[in-house]
Amino acid sequence: MSNTERKNIRLTFGNDLYSAGNLDSIPYTQGIYMAFTGKYNGHYVDLNKLLYIGMADDTPIKDRLQDHIENHHSVWSDECDEGEEIYYRVAELTHDIRDTEAALIFTHKPLCNKNDKEKYNGSRPSPNVTTDTTLPDIKGFLTDFRSMI
């Protein structure tokens, strides 16, 4: 692949959601994670706002999330409406993790990310990222994630 060709990266989030109480069940060590506000309705969780997109490349995902819970949850909880909690989705990725994270943050502009929202800060050209899921955009509407990047 030449330096001007875009890499194609496929993320598979599946249907699993994680919360502070079940981080140990995350099966991956490296990859991309996303934090959302959500409300359990007795049958499933309705995800609402995308709060944060992060990566784990040299630390297991569950450890990165535990760090966020200990150091950032109060800020993230401020974004929760009544009855909402914070939930996580994760996707395994073992290569181009930083560039993928930067592309996702630039595209979706999560509420609590501070960097990469105003411009893409990864290697050029940016990767072409596709996935199996939908993401709520910052207005709370579900957007077909596959068409966003």
Secondary structure, 3 states (H helix, E strand, C coil): CCCCCCCEEEECCCCCCECHHHHHHCCCCCEEEEEEEEEECCCCEEEEEEEEEEEECCCCHHHHHHHHHHHHHHHHHCCCCCCCEEEEEEEECCCCHHHHHHHHHHHHCCCCCCCCCCCCCCCCCCCEEEECCCEECCCCCEECHHHCC
